[in-house]
Structure formats: C-alpha cells, structure tokens
Amino acid sequence: MSLPQDPQSRLHAILARIEAARKRSVRPAPFTHLIAVSKTHGPEEIEALIKAGQHRFGENRVQEAKAKFAGLQARERGLELHLIGPLQTNKVHDAVALFDCIHSLDRPKLAHALASERDATGRCPDLFVQVNTGEEAQKSGVLPPMVPELVRLARDELRLPVIGLMCIPPAQEVPAPHFAFLANLARERALECLSMGMSADFETAIAFGATHVRVGSALFGARH
Ligand SMILES: *Cc1c(COP(=O)(O)O)cnc(C)c1O
C-alpha cells in the first residue's frame, strides 16, 4: 500500500475513509473514534500527527508508552492514551496512571487488580473486555462463553467502568463474522462501545458498529 508522504494528508485520508464507511453503514454507531496506533514510532512522528489534529493514540506496551508519552502528555493538552496490548498485573499501577482507556481486560485477576488500584488512587481508565473471538490458543482475550461472567464481575460487582468489548480477529480469517459476533455479545450485555478494526479492515468493522478503530500502519507507514 502506498501512503501519502505527509502525516496530515495520511490522517485526513483515514478520517475521510472513516466518514465514508459510516455513511455507507445501515446502522452506524453514534460515533467512531480513530485511535492512532503509534507502537514502535518515535515522538517526532507522534507529534506530527498531533499537529495535524489527532489526539487519541494507542500503544501496546506500558513501558514503551510511558517513555514516549510522559513528556508529550505534559506538553500537549487533551491527549487520550489507549492501552491496546495485554496487561500484566504487575504493570497495573503504571498503566492506570498513564492510560485513559485499557482495551485488554481479559481475566478476573486483572479486574481485581484494577479495582484495588482504583480504590487506592481514585483513578480508573475506561475499560474494554477483550474477547478471543477466534478461540486461538496463543491469543489473549477471554473466551466467548466466559464473557457474561467477566462483565458481571468487573462492571456489576467491582463497579469498574466497562464501556465495551474489543477483539482482534484471527489474521487468516475474514473479519466480518468476528465483528458481527462481537457486536452481538456487546448488545446482549448492554455495552455501548466496540473496539474493532485495524488498518486492513476498519471499514468493515465500522459497518458492524465499531466505535473505536485502531489504525497503525495505514497512518504511520510500516512499523520500525
Ligand atoms: C498493532 C495493533 C493495531 C494496529 O495494527 P495496523 O494493522 O498497523 O493498523 C491494532 N490493534 C492492536 C491490538 C494492535 O496490536
């Protein structure tokens, strides 16, 4: 895929595709937020996108995000930082301090750790429950039959701010059935948000009601 050279043109091209996909969908979500996935890209590349008007960013690793964004958050107002990669309980303290939203809640132990951190600090990011819709052995995410129990524990019992569901469809499969399935699960549990769709398939995800699309390479080019 060839990308326009400057970050501003790339951003505007993606935003235009998001809008067009929303217009085409029969039942679009009330909003679709673009999360610019900046993993492996440096602060200069991130700052160029901020200058172009982007303020939501996604990172996979807590330490990498902290190194790149601590300074940026102090300088730039209104940045919104999303953790889209797996979270170990020993990183919960740093993650809660840094991120505005965590997309990878996938087990009871992590829900309990987030609740303890919330009780200690008074702070908790918005949360997505990550669902392993393809039931892949290597992939993180809760298996579909366990979703109701994890949502009950996190949202209803621990009173964590669970806003939606997230998935990463298996790379070798068509994504649409996974998006449809996730949307159904979210509707059953009365969850409003759907984090789904990446560079290759965000328009499809929007057709199935994505509220948050996570786009990396189509915005930044190939990862370093
Ligand atoms: C890297 C990553 C993305 C972005 O992938 P692209 O294909 O580069 O858009 C989205 N979501 C998650 C969870 C990722 O790890």
The ligand as an SDF file (V2000), in Angstrom:
LIG
                    3D

 15 15  0  0  0  0  0  0  0  0999 V2000
   -0.7080   -3.0790   16.2240 C   0  0  0  0  0  0  0  0  0  0  0  0
   -2.1340   -3.1380   16.5760 C   0  0  0  0  0  0  0  0  0  0  0  0
   -3.0990   -2.4510   15.8230 C   0  0  0  0  0  0  0  0  0  0  0  0
   -2.7870   -1.6590   14.5740 C   0  0  0  0  0  0  0  0  0  0  0  0
   -2.4610   -2.5200   13.5340 O   0  0  0  0  0  0  0  0  0  0  0  0
   -2.3240   -1.9930   11.9970 P   0  0  0  0  0  0  0  0  0  0  0  0
   -2.6160   -3.1920   11.2000 O   0  0  0  0  0  0  0  0  0  0  0  0
   -0.9480   -1.4840   11.8640 O   0  0  0  0  0  0  0  0  0  0  0  0
   -3.3350   -0.9310   11.8260 O   0  0  0  0  0  0  0  0  0  0  0  0
   -4.4180   -2.5140   16.2580 C   0  0  0  0  0  0  0  0  0  0  0  0
   -4.7780   -3.2090   17.3530 N   0  0  0  0  0  0  0  0  0  0  0  0
   -3.8770   -3.8960   18.0950 C   0  0  0  0  0  0  0  0  0  0  0  0
   -4.3400   -4.6360   19.2950 C   0  0  0  0  0  0  0  0  0  0  0  0
   -2.5410   -3.8840   17.7220 C   0  0  0  0  0  0  0  0  0  0  0  0
   -1.6620   -4.5910   18.4580 O   0  0  0  0  0  0  0  0  0  0  0  0
  1  2  1  0
  2  3  1  0
  2 14  2  0
  3  4  1  0
  3 10  2  0
  4  5  1  0
  5  6  1  0
  6  7  2  0
  6  8  1  0
  6  9  1  0
 10 11  1  0
 11 12  2  0
 12 13  1  0
 12 14  1  0
 14 15  1  0
M  END
$$$$
